[in-house]
Amino acid sequence: MSESPPILALKDVRKAFGAVRALQDVSLELWGGEIHALAGENGAGKSTLVKTLAGVHRPDEGQVLLDGRPVEFHGPGDAQHAGVAVIYQEPTLFPDLSVAENIFMGRQPRSRFGRIDRRVLRAETAKLFVRLGVALDPDRPARGLSIADQQIVEIAKAISRDARVLIMDEPTAALSGNEVARLFTVARTLRDQGCALLFISHRLEEIFDLCRRVTTLRDGRYISTELLDGLTADDLVQRMVGRELDTLYPKQETTIGETVLKVSRLTREGVFTDVSFEVRSGEIVALAGLVGAGRSEVARAIFGIDRYDAGTVEVGTVRLAGGSPTTAMSAGLALVPEDRRQQGLVMEGSIERNIGLTQLRSLRRGPVISRKIERDRAADWAIRLQLKYARLSDAVGVLSGGNQQKVVLAKWLSTEPSVLIIDEPTRGIDVGTKSEVHRLLSELAGQGLAVLMISSDLPEVLGMADRVLVMHEGRLTAEIPRDQATEETVMAAATGQTRQEAA
């Protein structure tokens, strides 16, 4: 590395919250002109480290170093003043202000009469976008911007404050492939201009594509910092989880039984058209396609959340009435939604209460819910799904993303469904927990459950599915058996290049 010190560093930092040791003797160096990855499972301490760099937390022990000199950040304002900026997965802009106004909020250029100089405001914003190599209209309102464009605005805001360190915390989780490519181009541009970047992602392929070095945390402890060149994904996984993963996609051979879910010519005007397929007991069927293809909308219609205009849904011998989730549940359907935080959980509610939400009637003893039965059932599911928690009475919001997903699964599996529809089962989940979720899905299929899995993760689709259904612009364009499913065949169908009938 250069003879000059790193722009920002942590040295032997410790941070605890009560009895929980979030960081233990953690060190990290961020150098100008380099993109550095931070890897680790959920709960490894990544968020605490980021908040320490950003001035939200102060270390209990150890040092934060700026240009080689110890510094104390007494709040996020101190970190921003020192040139440290965090770009989060979901930015928070003022929706009714323009892009330019958001970037220079509180620092608007003024005319000699004290009024905001909008000509200079637009010109300075345009210069920032030229520097980043992106085309955005400074006068466009923030309302309606995509997540990707909002992130670009946040990056422009950071460099307008002369940020030298950019921390990108799971920035690609909600982005399409093209949006990810643009974000990476911007990141490389800033790297080449001398900025230090810290990149956090559960997607290992992104880490290898973008970064030069990686620091790995496990259970709040520093494990290693090493060059990615010469490192394999398996090497990195082993450092993250502390053990060998037998396989990330532990697909069991199962006996495929009778049709359990039958969807016939399902149509919702302007959303999806003429969708027909079947899912059999013991089978994992993947519904693949690009973002916006209509996959989640089909799942919501099947479960009765959204009404459809034509077609039928049958579970076993029961034809469902559209628009009734209660009827769908009674027939044996369960739906784990894509957005577990907004649609799958009551974040302020306890773990035990969230698990019991689908079974409130059976938990009643007279006019009240039996807390003992509720807790006993939750404890049983916590053991079965290997849930990691302190107390079942804790709010589900304190759990890691992977454990939140397990709570949603427990909530729905407790209904003993015959069909499980699961939308993006491992989005935002670390690699160790991802393997556990895959193993659970495979075991459930082995026990005869019919699984409809919606996923944007192509390796997950290929690794777990017995059949792959592909959607493009609201229509099914292919049904591909496992032994014929490849990245090429799935992507061809997802982009509308081919139409393939069931084998």
C-alpha angles and dihedrals in degrees: 000000000000121000088240116086123259114275092238131010144168119216122197092328121184126188128174134181105203107303093345113098103207097175127021121186094329121173129185135169124202114194129195113256094027137100108215123193126219113205134183144114122277106285093028092117101261095128092048090050091051092049090050091053090046095052096248092113128033118214118252088212135002131042143280109215125202114192088343096307126107114254135179119216108203092187144343090282091063091051092048091049088053090054101261118137131176121210108200130203092251113031122209112223130166100259098205095051126081124255090255093049091051092051095050099033107156092005102066115156111251133212121231087266092059096252124127108271100222094182091058090041091057093042094051091047091050090052090054092053091048088053090051093044095235134123114229128148109242090209096052114113114247090230109098097021115138118247087253093055091045089056090051089053090051090050090049089050090052096051090044084064090051093252112186097181122051120188112199108197112196090321097165101051094101099031132104122234094264092047091051090051091052092048090051090051090054091047091052090048091055090046090054089050090058103263122141113230130195112199123196122189140145088215104094093192089061092052092052092045098049111024138072101199135017133209115202127205127192125185090344093307130117110246107172149324115214145150114272091217104099093014119114129213089247090054091053093046091052091053091048098049101026093231142064114271109222089214136330091224107043096181113180124209106247138183108252111220138182126326110276102171121038121181115187126192093325112186135179111180113249093004111061135348137209097345114177130169144128134226120202131205113275091021132117110206117187122212105206136177143113124297108284095026091120101253098130090042090057090051092050091050093049090052092047100247091117124034120237127213100220142004136051140264121206129186108194104314095335120101109209125228107233120247098030119108089177090060090046092052092048089053092053105267124138126185125199102192128221095242103053094176097053102028108019106044144035095229095200092047124094124263091246094048093049092051090050098047094099092048104046094129093056090047093058122105104186111317096338137066114251106238091197094056090044092052095043092052092046091049090051092053091044089058094044093051095037092238116190112218143131101226131357087228091062118108111265088230091075092062124096118258092258093052091046088056090052090053090053090049091049091050091056100034088056087069088064094230126193091211126039117195109193121183117205094341096190105029110140093005124128120246096256094052090042089061090049092052091049091049090050093051090049092049092048090052088049088056090055102266116145109227127198106190121192111198140163090193104098096196088052091051093049094042099048110027128095087195132012122217112194126203129198123182094340098316135097106245101174146013109200126185117228096255092055099041114111134155088257097051094045095046092046090056093042091056094045096250096127142018117212127182125218115283 
